[in-house]
Every structure is written in C-alpha cells, then in structure tokens.
Amino acid sequence: MTLRIDLDVIEELAKLLYIRALKILPEDIKRGFDRLYAAESDGTARSILATMRENIAVAEKTDNLLCQDTGIPIYNVLIGENVDVRGYALKQAIERGCARATREHPLRSSVVHPITRKNEHTSCGVRVPIINIDFWGEPDELRIEMIPKGSGSENGSFLKMCIPSEGVDGIKTFVVDCVIEAGGKVCPPTIVGVGVGGTSDLCMHLAKIAATRPLGSVCEDPEGAQLERELSQAVNSLGIGPQGLGGDATAFAVHVEIAATHITMNPVAVNIQCHSARRAVATIRPTGIEIGT
C-alpha cells in the first residue's frame, strides 16, 4: 500500500507542531521534574524546581509559551518505504508552515541573518528552518518531529577532536568540563547530549540527536549506554543544580549517540538541552494523523 502525502497537510502540520512544541511540555520531561524533585536534597534547589513545575502548569493552563525564546526551528522527517512524496516540495511546505506559525500565531521570530542581523520575522532565513530528512522501515508512515532549540542551551555546544590514546577517560573528562563551563547559563536541569565518533560535523549532529531524545530512552550501543550511566552520575555530582544555584539536579540525564570513526581520531561533541526540552511529533498513516510529543 502506498501512502501519498498531501503537501497542504504537511504545511499545516509544520505550523501546528511549532506552536504546540512551544506550549506543551512532553510528559517524559514532566516526569523527569518529578523524579529530580523527589531526589533533591538541597532546600533551595527544591524550591527552584517547584517554581519551574508551577511555570509549566501555568503556561499550559493559560495557553501561553513555556519560554519566550521560540528558538531555531528544527524539523526531523522520517519517510517510510511506501510513502509517496516529492522531496523538495516537502521542504518547501515545511518552510511555509514554519513561517505561517510565526506570522499567524504570532510568535517572536528569533532567526536573523548572521552578518547583517536582519530579522525577517518569519523564523526562517538562509538554511533555516533546519530540516533533517531520513528514512525508516515503517512502510506506510511519515513522521515529523519539531524541535525549537533555544539559544541559551545551544550556546552550550562544544567539540573536541580527541585522539584514540585518550580513551574513555578522555571522553568523560571533556564532557564533565563542558558541563562545568556551561554552568547555569544553559538553564539546568538539562539533558546533556554527547556525540562520539564520526567526523566533526556528524559528531555534532549526534550530540543534537542525543540532547533531544526522550527521557528514558537508552543508547542502542551497549558501550554508549554504559557511558550514559556513568556520565549521568558524574554530572549530577557536580553540585551545579537547578539554574546553576546549587543542588543535586544538574541534569535530567546524559544521552550518548555514537558512530564509527577513523582509526587516528575520536571526535567528541556536547550539545545541551535546557529544562524546557520542547518537542512535538506528528505521524501520518493511511488511517489518519496522530499528534503528540
């Protein structure tokens, strides 16, 4: 069975997902707050976490944005084997939907030209929105994930071209040093995304994938999963705490994604996601459209 994609539907979904992501926090992040609050030993940190939880509840109840930063819009698209869609037209439809969300909601556009700093007030610009297209084995499904990535957390991005002799200890040291350097500037508690391997650009992309994965997900590679556990414990022993004001809850988790790399190098990248880890997802099937987080 072939699933034929209506590009008008894609445009509308791109618009709605952007708005939804900015207003409704995923349930796994809310559960993450509950878990950190229950385990927090510092009184001030518990108070800050409680205020964050209240902010989330008020924003959702009043249909307001979770954060004033509408971010850099990122759309991740997965196309199934039997999906019929024109690739370039798909990208154009997403761009139109992104711009419509900004104009029609309206949203504050955070996207500017990197040299002139001109803002088109559409959340679009040169090569933005960022659209990542990949393929998967679900035959009759097309999935669109929308992630608004705020600048506070995105500024917590780091890359080191490690050498193989530095080993796993070199990876751990670099990640912990990055979290210390970022401190409270990335609005903790965070999700710390770590990419290991590949080339420099792939490694940074892996870190972004890791930072935006749902809480509770685990790296598919067993060595990566072990590194996640060890780094999560290390990061939450630093005492940075919520908003960098001290406490146990520095990060919801550390997530790791890996790729094979060259025998003479071992890139390591860090990309941090703030406590407002926003995302929205739509899955198109022959039976209809499912929207969630």
Secondary structure as a PSIPRED ss2 file (coil, helix, strand):
# PSIPRED VFORMAT (PSIPRED V4.0)

   1 M C   1.000  0.000  0.000
   2 T C   1.000  0.000  0.000
   3 L E   0.000  0.000  1.000
   4 R E   0.000  0.000  1.000
   5 I C   1.000  0.000  0.000
   6 D C   1.000  0.000  0.000
   7 L H   0.000  1.000  0.000
   8 D H   0.000  1.000  0.000
   9 V H   0.000  1.000  0.000
  10 I H   0.000  1.000  0.000
  11 E H   0.000  1.000  0.000
  12 E H   0.000  1.000  0.000
  13 L H   0.000  1.000  0.000
  14 A H   0.000  1.000  0.000
  15 K H   0.000  1.000  0.000
  16 L H   0.000  1.000  0.000
  17 L H   0.000  1.000  0.000
  18 Y H   0.000  1.000  0.000
  19 I H   0.000  1.000  0.000
  20 R H   0.000  1.000  0.000
  21 A H   0.000  1.000  0.000
  22 L H   0.000  1.000  0.000
  23 K H   0.000  1.000  0.000
  24 I C   1.000  0.000  0.000
  25 L C   1.000  0.000  0.000
  26 P C   1.000  0.000  0.000
  27 E H   0.000  1.000  0.000
  28 D H   0.000  1.000  0.000
  29 I H   0.000  1.000  0.000
  30 K H   0.000  1.000  0.000
  31 R H   0.000  1.000  0.000
  32 G H   0.000  1.000  0.000
  33 F H   0.000  1.000  0.000
  34 D H   0.000  1.000  0.000
  35 R H   0.000  1.000  0.000
  36 L H   0.000  1.000  0.000
  37 Y H   0.000  1.000  0.000
  38 A H   0.000  1.000  0.000
  39 A H   0.000  1.000  0.000
  40 E C   1.000  0.000  0.000
  41 S C   1.000  0.000  0.000
  42 D C   1.000  0.000  0.000
  43 G H   0.000  1.000  0.000
  44 T H   0.000  1.000  0.000
  45 A H   0.000  1.000  0.000
  46 R H   0.000  1.000  0.000
  47 S H   0.000  1.000  0.000
  48 I H   0.000  1.000  0.000
  49 L H   0.000  1.000  0.000
  50 A H   0.000  1.000  0.000
  51 T H   0.000  1.000  0.000
  52 M H   0.000  1.000  0.000
  53 R H   0.000  1.000  0.000
  54 E H   0.000  1.000  0.000
  55 N H   0.000  1.000  0.000
  56 I H   0.000  1.000  0.000
  57 A H   0.000  1.000  0.000
  58 V H   0.000  1.000  0.000
  59 A H   0.000  1.000  0.000
  60 E H   0.000  1.000  0.000
  61 K H   0.000  1.000  0.000
  62 T C   1.000  0.000  0.000
  63 D C   1.000  0.000  0.000
  64 N C   1.000  0.000  0.000
  65 L C   1.000  0.000  0.000
  66 L C   1.000  0.000  0.000
  67 C C   1.000  0.000  0.000
  68 Q C   1.000  0.000  0.000
  69 D C   1.000  0.000  0.000
  70 T C   1.000  0.000  0.000
  71 G C   1.000  0.000  0.000
  72 I E   0.000  0.000  1.000
  73 P E   0.000  0.000  1.000
  74 I E   0.000  0.000  1.000
  75 Y E   0.000  0.000  1.000
  76 N E   0.000  0.000  1.000
  77 V E   0.000  0.000  1.000
  78 L E   0.000  0.000  1.000
  79 I E   0.000  0.000  1.000
  80 G C   1.000  0.000  0.000
  81 E C   1.000  0.000  0.000
  82 N C   1.000  0.000  0.000
  83 V E   0.000  0.000  1.000
  84 D E   0.000  0.000  1.000
  85 V C   1.000  0.000  0.000
  86 R C   1.000  0.000  0.000
  87 G H   0.000  1.000  0.000
  88 Y H   0.000  1.000  0.000
  89 A H   0.000  1.000  0.000
  90 L H   0.000  1.000  0.000
  91 K H   0.000  1.000  0.000
  92 Q H   0.000  1.000  0.000
  93 A H   0.000  1.000  0.000
  94 I H   0.000  1.000  0.000
  95 E H   0.000  1.000  0.000
  96 R H   0.000  1.000  0.000
  97 G H   0.000  1.000  0.000
  98 C H   0.000  1.000  0.000
  99 A H   0.000  1.000  0.000
 100 R H   0.000  1.000  0.000
 101 A H   0.000  1.000  0.000
 102 T H   0.000  1.000  0.000
 103 R H   0.000  1.000  0.000
 104 E H   0.000  1.000  0.000
 105 H C   1.000  0.000  0.000
 106 P C   1.000  0.000  0.000
 107 L C   1.000  0.000  0.000
 108 R C   1.000  0.000  0.000
 109 S C   1.000  0.000  0.000
 110 S C   1.000  0.000  0.000
 111 V C   1.000  0.000  0.000
 112 V E   0.000  0.000  1.000
 113 H C   1.000  0.000  0.000
 114 P C   1.000  0.000  0.000
 115 I C   1.000  0.000  0.000
 116 T C   1.000  0.000  0.000
 117 R C   1.000  0.000  0.000
 118 K C   1.000  0.000  0.000
 119 N E   0.000  0.000  1.000
 120 E C   1.000  0.000  0.000
 121 H C   1.000  0.000  0.000
 122 T C   1.000  0.000  0.000
 123 S C   1.000  0.000  0.000
 124 C C   1.000  0.000  0.000
 125 G E   0.000  0.000  1.000
 126 V C   1.000  0.000  0.000
 127 R C   1.000  0.000  0.000
 128 V E   0.000  0.000  1.000
 129 P C   1.000  0.000  0.000
 130 I E   0.000  0.000  1.000
 131 I E   0.000  0.000  1.000
 132 N E   0.000  0.000  1.000
 133 I E   0.000  0.000  1.000
 134 D E   0.000  0.000  1.000
 135 F E   0.000  0.000  1.000
 136 W C   1.000  0.000  0.000
 137 G C   1.000  0.000  0.000
 138 E C   1.000  0.000  0.000
 139 P C   1.000  0.000  0.000
 140 D C   1.000  0.000  0.000
 141 E C   1.000  0.000  0.000
 142 L E   0.000  0.000  1.000
 143 R E   0.000  0.000  1.000
 144 I E   0.000  0.000  1.000
 145 E E   0.000  0.000  1.000
 146 M E   0.000  0.000  1.000
 147 I E   0.000  0.000  1.000
 148 P E   0.000  0.000  1.000
 149 K E   0.000  0.000  1.000
 150 G C   1.000  0.000  0.000
 151 S H   0.000  1.000  0.000
 152 G H   0.000  1.000  0.000
 153 S H   0.000  1.000  0.000
 154 E H   0.000  1.000  0.000
 155 N C   1.000  0.000  0.000
 156 G C   1.000  0.000  0.000
 157 S E   0.000  0.000  1.000
 158 F E   0.000  0.000  1.000
 159 L E   0.000  0.000  1.000
 160 K E   0.000  0.000  1.000
 161 M E   0.000  0.000  1.000
 162 C E   0.000  0.000  1.000
 163 I C   1.000  0.000  0.000
 164 P H   0.000  1.000  0.000
 165 S H   0.000  1.000  0.000
 166 E H   0.000  1.000  0.000
 167 G H   0.000  1.000  0.000
 168 V H   0.000  1.000  0.000
 169 D H   0.000  1.000  0.000
 170 G H   0.000  1.000  0.000
 171 I H   0.000  1.000  0.000
 172 K H   0.000  1.000  0.000
 173 T H   0.000  1.000  0.000
 174 F H   0.000  1.000  0.000
 175 V H   0.000  1.000  0.000
 176 V H   0.000  1.000  0.000
 177 D H   0.000  1.000  0.000
 178 C H   0.000  1.000  0.000
 179 V H   0.000  1.000  0.000
 180 I H   0.000  1.000  0.000
 181 E H   0.000  1.000  0.000
 182 A H   0.000  1.000  0.000
 183 G H   0.000  1.000  0.000
 184 G H   0.000  1.000  0.000
 185 K H   0.000  1.000  0.000
 186 V H   0.000  1.000  0.000
 187 C C   1.000  0.000  0.000
 188 P C   1.000  0.000  0.000
 189 P C   1.000  0.000  0.000
 190 T E   0.000  0.000  1.000
 191 I E   0.000  0.000  1.000
 192 V E   0.000  0.000  1.000
 193 G E   0.000  0.000  1.000
 194 V E   0.000  0.000  1.000
 195 G E   0.000  0.000  1.000
 196 V E   0.000  0.000  1.000
 197 G E   0.000  0.000  1.000
 198 G C   1.000  0.000  0.000
 199 T C   1.000  0.000  0.000
 200 S H   0.000  1.000  0.000
 201 D H   0.000  1.000  0.000
 202 L H   0.000  1.000  0.000
 203 C H   0.000  1.000  0.000
 204 M H   0.000  1.000  0.000
 205 H H   0.000  1.000  0.000
 206 L H   0.000  1.000  0.000
 207 A H   0.000  1.000  0.000
 208 K H   0.000  1.000  0.000
 209 I H   0.000  1.000  0.000
 210 A H   0.000  1.000  0.000
 211 A H   0.000  1.000  0.000
 212 T C   1.000  0.000  0.000
 213 R C   1.000  0.000  0.000
 214 P C   1.000  0.000  0.000
 215 L C   1.000  0.000  0.000
 216 G C   1.000  0.000  0.000
 217 S C   1.000  0.000  0.000
 218 V C   1.000  0.000  0.000
 219 C C   1.000  0.000  0.000
 220 E C   1.000  0.000  0.000
 221 D C   1.000  0.000  0.000
 222 P H   0.000  1.000  0.000
 223 E H   0.000  1.000  0.000
 224 G H   0.000  1.000  0.000
 225 A H   0.000  1.000  0.000
 226 Q H   0.000  1.000  0.000
 227 L H   0.000  1.000  0.000
 228 E H   0.000  1.000  0.000
 229 R H   0.000  1.000  0.000
 230 E H   0.000  1.000  0.000
 231 L H   0.000  1.000  0.000
 232 S H   0.000  1.000  0.000
 233 Q H   0.000  1.000  0.000
 234 A H   0.000  1.000  0.000
 235 V H   0.000  1.000  0.000
 236 N C   1.000  0.000  0.000
 237 S C   1.000  0.000  0.000
 238 L C   1.000  0.000  0.000
 239 G C   1.000  0.000  0.000
 240 I C   1.000  0.000  0.000
 241 G C   1.000  0.000  0.000
 242 P H   0.000  1.000  0.000
 243 Q H   0.000  1.000  0.000
 244 G H   0.000  1.000  0.000
 245 L C   1.000  0.000  0.000
 246 G C   1.000  0.000  0.000
 247 G C   1.000  0.000  0.000
 248 D C   1.000  0.000  0.000
 249 A C   1.000  0.000  0.000
 250 T C   1.000  0.000  0.000
 251 A E   0.000  0.000  1.000
 252 F E   0.000  0.000  1.000
 253 A E   0.000  0.000  1.000
 254 V E   0.000  0.000  1.000
 255 H E   0.000  0.000  1.000
 256 V E   0.000  0.000  1.000
 257 E E   0.000  0.000  1.000
 258 I E   0.000  0.000  1.000
 259 A E   0.000  0.000  1.000
 260 A C   1.000  0.000  0.000
 261 T C   1.000  0.000  0.000
 262 H C   1.000  0.000  0.000
 263 I C   1.000  0.000  0.000
 264 T C   1.000  0.000  0.000
 265 M C   1.000  0.000  0.000
 266 N E   0.000  0.000  1.000
 267 P E   0.000  0.000  1.000
 268 V E   0.000  0.000  1.000
 269 A E   0.000  0.000  1.000
 270 V E   0.000  0.000  1.000
 271 N E   0.000  0.000  1.000
 272 I E   0.000  0.000  1.000
 273 Q E   0.000  0.000  1.000
 274 C C   1.000  0.000  0.000
 275 H C   1.000  0.000  0.000
 276 S C   1.000  0.000  0.000
 277 A C   1.000  0.000  0.000
 278 R C   1.000  0.000  0.000
 279 R C   1.000  0.000  0.000
 280 A E   0.000  0.000  1.000
 281 V E   0.000  0.000  1.000
 282 A E   0.000  0.000  1.000
 283 T E   0.000  0.000  1.000
 284 I E   0.000  0.000  1.000
 285 R E   0.000  0.000  1.000
 286 P C   1.000  0.000  0.000
 287 T C   1.000  0.000  0.000
 288 G E   0.000  0.000  1.000
 289 I E   0.000  0.000  1.000
 290 E E   0.000  0.000  1.000
 291 I E   0.000  0.000  1.000
 292 G E   0.000  0.000  1.000
 293 T C   1.000  0.000  0.000
